[in-house]
């Protein structure tokens, strides 16, 4: 007669516990990536639907990105490297001479003052995302430089070293009015 050897059984009862502990470990230690985007403040809610005030054409700098990835500023073809300088000179133009800290050329074809200056950025459907972001960065660079110059002139500090109330003062001096129509 043959003896059948019984194989030993593995206790699998604790396998579920181990799998559960591993699952919790990986959930806790894994970083979850968040989507990055462009931070923008949306306009305040207008309950009467007539909150848009009329704007003079000279106070709007139109930047258009077409489907060939050309950049047009007020219907003139420009290079990406020229945007920051032209945006700065548009904002600080001081056309109505009401801005005491602006040293602009006071042209009749550019903005009255920084509070009234609006940058309108339009793009086509086929405009590359990279170009759109580059133009956004150039506009932000212009505002950053203007704000930093204002902070150094008024407070003798870099914008990074200002208090919260001083930063609000700088933002009031150069408010970012960026319009992105469809």
VEXMI-430544 format. One line per 8 residues: for each residue z, x, y of N, C-alpha, C, O, CB. Coordinates in steps of 0.05 Angstrom, whole numbers. Atoms other than C-alpha are relative to their C-alpha. Glycine has a CB too. Layout:
<atoms>
Z X Y Z X Y Z X Y Z X Y Z X Y | ...
</atoms>
This chain:
<atoms>
0 16 -23 0 0 0 0 17 25 11 39 27 24 -19 0 | 2 -15 -26 -15 21 68 21 -10 19 28 -34 20 -28 -3 12 | -19 7 -21 34 22 123 -16 -2 26 -29 16 34 23 21 3 | 12 2 -27 9 -5 188 19 9 21 43 1 22 -9 -30 5 | -17 -10 -21 35 31 245 -3 -17 25 -25 -21 35 -8 30 7 | 1 17 -24 52 -14 302 0 18 25 16 36 28 25 -19 1 | 1 -15 -25 32 13 370 22 -11 18 28 -34 18 -28 -2 13 | -21 8 -18 85 13 421 -11 -15 24 -32 -7 34 17 24 9
9 16 -23 78 -38 476 10 12 25 33 22 27 9 -29 -3 | -7 -10 -27 78 -16 548 11 -23 16 0 -45 17 -25 13 14 | -12 20 -16 124 -55 591 -15 -2 27 -12 15 44 30 5 5 | 16 3 -24 77 -81 646 14 -18 20 2 -25 41 -27 -13 -8 | -14 17 -18 129 -123 680 4 13 28 4 -1 48 27 -8 -11 | -5 -13 -26 142 -71 734 -26 9 13 -26 18 36 18 25 -4 | 26 -7 -12 67 -58 746 -6 -18 24 -16 -8 44 -23 -3 -21 | 5 17 -23 63 -118 792 17 8 23 8 7 46 6 -30 -8
-17 -10 -21 122 -92 831 -11 25 13 -10 28 38 28 5 -11 | 11 -25 -11 90 -24 839 -25 -6 17 -28 6 38 -7 19 -23 | 24 8 -15 24 -55 861 7 -13 27 -6 -7 47 -18 -19 -16 | -9 13 -25 60 -98 912 11 21 19 5 19 43 21 -21 -7 | -11 -20 -17 98 -38 939 -22 18 12 -21 25 36 20 17 -15 | 23 -15 -10 33 2 945 -15 -15 21 -23 -4 42 -18 8 -23 | 14 16 -19 0 -55 981 15 0 27 3 3 48 -3 -29 -10 | -16 0 -24 57 -59 1031 -1 27 14 -3 29 38 29 -9 -6
1 -27 -11 57 16 1040 -26 5 16 -26 15 38 3 21 -22 | 26 -5 -13 -18 18 1057 -3 -19 25 -16 -11 44 -22 -5 -19 | 2 17 -23 -12 -42 1104 16 11 24 8 9 47 10 -28 -7 | -17 -10 -22 45 -10 1143 -11 26 11 -9 30 35 28 4 -11 | 8 -26 -9 15 60 1147 -29 1 11 -36 20 24 2 20 -22 | 27 0 -10 -57 40 1163 -1 -9 29 13 -28 37 -17 -18 -17 | 4 8 -28 -77 37 1236 -23 -19 2 -43 -16 -11 -4 25 19 | 20 21 -4 -116 -23 1258 -14 6 26 -1 7 47 12 -29 -1
14 -6 -25 -170 -6 1308 -5 -25 16 -9 -47 5 -28 14 -7 | 5 22 -18 -177 -50 1368 -26 4 14 -35 27 18 24 -3 21 | 25 -2 -14 -241 -66 1403 4 11 28 23 2 42 -14 -27 1 | 0 -10 -28 -254 -27 1467 -20 -15 16 -40 -24 5 -5 30 0 | 19 14 -17 -288 -59 1525 3 8 29 18 27 35 3 -30 -3 | -1 -5 -28 -297 -60 1599 20 -20 12 17 -44 9 -28 -2 14 | -21 18 -12 -236 -87 1636 -9 -11 26 -17 5 44 27 16 3 | 9 13 -24 -254 -137 1689 20 -22 6 30 -36 -12 -29 -10 -2
-15 23 -9 -214 -187 1730 -19 -22 5 -38 -19 21 18 7 25 | 17 23 -5 -246 -255 1728 9 -13 26 32 -11 34 2 -19 -24 | -7 14 -25 -249 -296 1791 21 -22 -5 23 -32 -27 -24 -12 13 | -20 21 2 -193 -345 1804 -13 -27 -5 -36 -32 4 19 -1 25 | 10 27 5 -201 -416 1781 -4 -16 26 13 -14 43 19 -15 -19 | 6 16 -24 -233 -462 1833 -2 -29 -8 -22 -37 -21 -27 10 14 | 0 28 9 -215 -535 1822 -21 -18 14 -28 -38 3 27 -12 3 | 18 17 -15 -263 -562 1875 -29 7 -3 -47 -7 7 7 1 30
28 -10 5 -326 -523 1853 -15 6 26 -40 8 24 -15 -21 -16 | 14 -8 -24 -342 -505 1925 14 24 13 15 27 37 -1 -24 21 | -15 -23 -10 -303 -440 1931 -17 24 6 -7 44 17 20 7 -21 | 18 -22 -6 -363 -395 1938 -6 0 30 -18 -19 40 -25 0 -17 | 6 -2 -29 -367 -372 2010 -27 14 3 -34 31 -12 22 15 15 | 26 -12 -4 -435 -354 2038 3 30 8 22 37 22 -15 -15 23 | -1 -29 -5 -449 -279 2040 -25 9 13 -47 0 6 5 15 -27 | 23 -11 -13 -495 -242 2086 -15 18 -20 -3 32 -36 7 17 25
17 -15 18 -553 -209 2049 6 30 3 5 45 -17 -29 -5 5 | -5 -29 -4 -536 -141 2080 26 9 -15 29 33 -19 2 6 29 | -24 -7 14 -468 -143 2045 -2 1 -30 18 6 -44 22 -20 7 | 5 -1 28 -499 -145 1976 -18 23 -8 -41 25 2 -11 -27 -11 | 17 -22 11 -524 -82 1941 -8 -8 -28 8 -10 -46 16 27 0 | 10 10 26 -568 -105 1884 -10 24 -16 -27 40 -8 -24 -19 5 | 8 -21 19 -574 -58 1825 -11 -15 -24 2 -32 -36 24 18 -9 | 13 14 22 -624 -82 1772 -9 21 -20 -21 41 -14 -25 -16 11
8 -17 23 -634 -50 1704 -21 -16 -15 -15 -38 -26 24 8 -19 | 21 16 13 -701 -72 1675 -3 8 -29 12 25 -39 -26 4 15 | 3 -5 29 -726 -72 1603 -12 27 -6 -12 35 -29 -18 -22 -12 | 10 -27 4 -758 -3 1613 22 20 7 17 44 7 -25 5 18 | -23 -17 -7 -689 25 1631 -3 14 26 7 36 30 6 20 -22 | 2 -10 -28 -708 36 1703 23 -11 16 32 -33 10 -28 -7 13 | -21 9 -17 -655 31 1756 -11 -6 28 -23 12 40 24 21 1 | 10 8 -27 -673 -7 1820 24 -7 17 40 -24 9 -20 -23 -2
-21 8 -19 -626 -9 1879 -14 -11 25 -29 3 39 18 25 8 | 14 15 -22 -649 -60 1931 -30 5 -2 -43 12 18 10 9 27 | 29 -2 6 -719 -57 1899 -12 28 2 -36 31 4 -15 -19 18 | 10 -27 0 -724 19 1902 9 14 -25 32 12 -33 9 15 26 | -6 -15 24 -727 63 1840 18 23 6 12 39 24 -26 9 -14 | -19 -22 -4 -668 111 1836 7 13 -26 3 1 -48 26 -10 14 | -9 -15 23 -641 162 1789 30 -6 -5 44 -14 14 -4 31 4 | -28 6 6 -574 152 1753 20 17 16 42 8 23 5 5 -30
-17 -18 -15 -545 212 1791 3 -8 29 22 2 43 -10 28 -2 | -1 8 -28 -557 178 1859 17 -25 4 24 -31 27 -29 -6 10 | -14 26 -2 -519 114 1844 27 3 14 33 -12 33 4 -13 -27 | -27 -3 -11 -448 138 1861 -1 5 30 14 -7 45 15 22 -15 | 2 -7 -28 -468 168 1927 -10 -24 17 0 -30 38 -19 24 4 | 10 23 -14 -509 107 1948 20 -23 2 21 -37 22 -27 -9 -12 | -21 21 0 -454 58 1928 22 7 20 31 -10 35 12 -3 -28 | -21 -9 -19 -403 99 1968 -9 -4 29 6 -15 45 7 29 -4
10 3 -27 -447 100 2030 -4 -29 8 0 -37 31 -26 16 4 | 3 29 -5 -461 25 2023 27 -12 7 30 -28 26 -12 -14 -24 | -26 11 -3 -387 8 2018 13 8 27 25 -8 41 19 7 -23 | -13 -10 -24 -364 52 2076 -18 -1 24 -12 13 44 9 29 -5 | 19 1 -22 -422 34 2122 13 -8 27 7 4 48 -22 -19 -6 | -14 10 -24 -377 -3 2172 -19 -12 20 -18 -5 44 16 23 13 | 20 12 -17 -433 -44 2200 11 -17 23 -1 -17 45 -18 -18 -16 | -11 16 -22 -388 -90 2241 22 15 15 35 4 32 12 -26 -12
-19 -18 -13 -342 -32 2262 28 -10 -1 45 -4 17 -9 5 29 | -27 11 3 -280 -69 2238 17 18 -17 42 14 -18 -1 -28 -11 | -15 -17 18 -259 -15 2189 7 26 15 -10 41 23 -18 7 -26 | -10 -23 -15 -216 38 2222 -1 26 -16 -2 48 -5 28 -5 10 | -1 -24 18 -216 86 2162 -27 6 -11 -30 26 -26 20 -4 -22 | 27 -5 10 -291 81 2146 -15 18 18 -14 15 43 -15 -27 -4 | 15 -18 -16 -336 136 2169 -30 -3 -6 -45 17 -7 8 29 -6 | 27 5 7 -402 103 2153 -19 3 23 -11 8 46 -3 -27 -11
21 -4 -20 -468 106 2190 -5 -25 17 -20 -24 36 -26 7 -14 | 2 25 -14 -462 34 2215 -29 -10 1 -38 -18 22 11 3 28 | 27 10 2 -531 14 2191 0 -30 -1 19 -42 -11 -14 12 -25 | 1 30 0 -553 -58 2200 -9 -10 -27 -8 -34 -32 -19 -10 21 | 9 8 27 -580 -58 2128 20 3 -22 14 -2 -45 -25 15 -6 | -21 -5 20 -515 -41 2093 25 -17 7 24 -32 27 7 30 -2 | -23 18 -2 -446 -73 2087 14 1 27 14 22 40 19 6 -22 | -15 1 -24 -404 -95 2145 26 16 -2 33 31 16 7 -29 7
-24 -16 6 -340 -66 2115 6 -2 -30 -6 -18 -44 25 -11 17 | -5 -1 29 -310 -51 2046 9 -27 -11 4 -32 -35 21 20 -6 | -9 25 10 -278 -120 2040 -23 -19 -5 -21 -37 -22 20 -13 19 | 23 18 3 -346 -154 2047 -21 11 -18 -40 -4 -26 -11 -6 27 | 20 -13 17 -386 -105 2005 1 -10 -28 22 -10 -41 3 31 1 | 2 10 28 -410 -134 1939 -22 16 -14 -44 19 -4 -7 -31 0 | 19 -14 17 -444 -95 1884 -9 -20 -21 7 -29 -37 12 26 -13 | 11 19 19 -490 -140 1843 -16 16 -21 -35 29 -15 -18 -21 14
13 -15 22 -509 -110 1775 -13 -20 -19 0 -35 -32 21 17 -15 | 15 17 18 -564 -146 1737 -14 17 -20 -21 40 -16 -21 -17 17 | 14 -14 20 -597 -127 1673 -17 -19 -17 -11 -43 -18 19 16 -18 | 17 16 18 -652 -151 1626 12 1 -28 31 17 -34 -28 11 0 | -9 2 28 -641 -168 1553 -5 26 -15 10 34 -32 -14 -23 -14 | 8 -24 14 -676 -104 1530 12 26 13 6 48 4 -30 3 -1 | -13 -24 -12 -635 -57 1576 18 12 -21 33 -2 -35 15 -8 26 | -18 -13 20 -600 -5 1533 29 -2 9 36 -1 33 -9 30 -3
-29 2 -5 -525 -11 1527 10 26 13 27 25 30 15 -6 -26 | -8 -26 -11 -518 63 1542 -5 2 30 12 11 45 -14 23 -15 | 6 0 -28 -553 56 1609 18 -18 16 28 -11 38 -29 -8 5 | -18 19 -13 -511 -5 1627 27 13 5 39 10 26 2 -26 -16 | -26 -12 -2 -447 33 1613 -1 24 20 18 28 35 10 10 -27 | 2 -22 -19 -472 95 1652 0 -10 28 13 2 46 -26 16 -6 | 1 11 -27 -487 52 1713 28 -11 7 37 -7 30 -21 -22 2 | -27 10 -5 -419 18 1707 18 24 7 34 22 26 11 -15 -25
-17 -24 -5 -386 87 1704 -6 12 27 12 21 41 -5 21 -22 | 7 -10 -26 -424 110 1766 11 -17 22 21 -6 42 -31 2 3 | -12 18 -20 -401 49 1805 30 4 1 41 6 23 -7 -30 -7 | -28 -5 1 -330 60 1782 7 27 12 28 29 26 11 -2 -29 | -4 -26 -12 -335 133 1801 0 -1 30 16 12 43 -21 20 -10 | 2 3 -29 -356 114 1872 26 -12 11 37 -2 30 -24 -17 8 | -25 13 -9 -296 68 1879 24 18 -3 41 19 15 4 -27 -15 | -22 -18 5 -249 119 1849 1 22 22 22 28 32 -2 13 -28
1 -21 -21 -272 173 1898 8 -11 27 23 2 42 -28 13 1 | -8 12 -26 -266 127 1958 30 -6 1 43 0 21 -16 -26 4 | -29 6 1 -197 104 1937 17 25 1 37 26 14 6 -17 -25 | -15 -25 0 -174 175 1923 0 13 28 20 23 37 -11 18 -22 | 1 -12 -27 -199 200 1991 18 -16 19 31 -3 36 -30 -1 10 | -17 16 -17 -164 142 2025 29 6 -5 45 9 14 -5 -30 -5 | -28 -6 7 -99 157 1988 8 27 10 30 31 21 4 -1 -31 | -7 -27 -10 -102 231 2006 1 0 30 17 15 42 -20 20 -10
0 1 -29 -117 214 2079 25 -14 10 39 -5 28 -25 -13 11 | -22 17 -10 -64 160 2088 27 9 -10 46 9 5 -4 -29 -8 | -26 -6 12 -9 182 2040 4 30 -6 26 38 -15 4 -16 -25 | 0 -29 7 -25 257 2031 7 4 -30 21 24 -37 20 15 18 | -5 -2 28 -22 245 1956 -26 -8 -15 -43 -23 -5 23 -18 -9 | 21 9 18 -71 238 1899 6 -29 -9 29 -37 -9 -4 19 -24 | -4 28 8 -81 167 1874 18 -2 -25 31 -22 -28 -27 -13 -6 | -17 0 24 -45 186 1809 29 2 7 47 -6 -9 -8 22 -18
-28 -4 -8 18 202 1848 11 -22 18 34 -19 28 2 26 15 | -8 22 -18 23 137 1888 19 -19 -14 19 -22 -38 -24 -15 11 | -17 22 10 75 83 1880 -16 -25 -4 -39 -26 5 25 -5 19 | 15 25 5 56 13 1859 -8 -14 26 -31 -24 28 18 -19 -16 | 7 12 -26 58 -13 1931 -22 15 14 -39 3 28 24 -3 18 | 21 -16 -12 15 45 1955 -27 -4 -14 -47 -4 -1 8 30 -1 | 25 5 15 -36 32 1900 -12 -27 9 -36 -29 11 6 1 -30 | 10 26 -10 -40 -41 1923 -13 3 27 -33 -10 33 23 -20 1
12 -5 -26 -53 -16 1993 -27 12 -2 -46 5 12 19 17 17 | 26 -14 4 -109 29 1969 -21 -20 -11 -44 -20 -3 3 24 -20 | 19 20 11 -140 -28 1928 -8 -21 21 -30 -31 20 13 -14 -24 | 7 19 -22 -137 -74 1989 -19 13 20 -37 0 31 26 -9 15 | 18 -14 -19 -172 -21 2031 -28 1 -12 -48 -1 2 11 29 5 | 26 -1 14 -228 -14 1979 0 -19 -24 3 -10 -47 -7 29 -9 | 0 19 23 -230 -78 1937 -26 3 -16 -48 6 -4 4 -29 10 | 24 -2 16 -278 -75 1879 -12 -28 -4 -1 -45 -18 7 12 -28
14 25 2 -326 -133 1887 -26 5 -15 -46 12 -4 -6 -12 29 | 22 -5 18 -372 -127 1828 -9 -27 -12 6 -41 -25 8 20 -23 | 11 25 10 -418 -185 1810 -20 7 -22 -37 24 -19 -13 -17 22 | 19 -4 22 -455 -188 1744 -13 -27 -7 -5 -40 -27 15 12 -26 | 13 26 6 -501 -249 1747 -17 2 -25 -25 23 -34 -18 -8 24 | 15 1 24 -538 -272 1686 -30 4 6 -46 3 -13 4 -26 -15
</atoms>
